[in-house]
Amino acid sequence: MFDIRTKDISTILNEIEAKRIELENYVKNEGMISANVIRTSQELDVLIYEIQKRQSPSK
């Protein structure tokens, strides 16, 4: 794991997105979908959303 305090948000977002895609590709290639894989992908989506919210200017 990396220390997110040392990276800018866009770098973190890119790394999270890459991991999510890697996970999805693994599932497609192996032909198996488990509850853990689905949960992990959903958790990554939530992390991406939360970081994007922080980037947005407060209204």
N, C-alpha and C positions, 0 to 999 in steps of 0.2 A: 504494500500500500504506500501511497505517497502522501506527503504533508500538503494538504490543500492550501495552507496559509502561504506557501511559497510560490503558488501559481496563480495566474490571473484566471478569471471566471471563464473566458472563452476557451482557454487551454483545457480546463477541467471539463467543460461541456464537450469538447471534441474527443477527449479521452473516454468519457462516459458513453458517448454515441458510438465510438468505435467498438467498445466492449459489448454494447447492446447488439450491434450488427454481427460481431463475432459469435456471440451466443446464439443468435437466430440462425446464422449459417451453419453452426455446429449441429443444431437440432435438425435442420433440413438435410444436411449431409448424412447424419447418422440415422435419420428416419424415426427418431424417437422424441416424444414430447412428454416430459414429466412435470408434475406439479411444481417441483423446485425450479425448473427452467422457466416456466410461465411466471412464477412469483418473482424470480430474479429479474426478468425482463420488465415486469410491471414496476418493480422497485426502481430500476434504472430510469424508467419513464418519469416516475415521481421525482427523482433527484434532478433530472433535466428540467422539469417544470419548476421546481423550487428555485433552482439557480437562475432560470430565466426570469422568474418573478423578482428576484433580488436585483437583477440587472435593469429592470424596468423602472423608469422614474416614478416616484411616489406621486399619487394624485390626491 
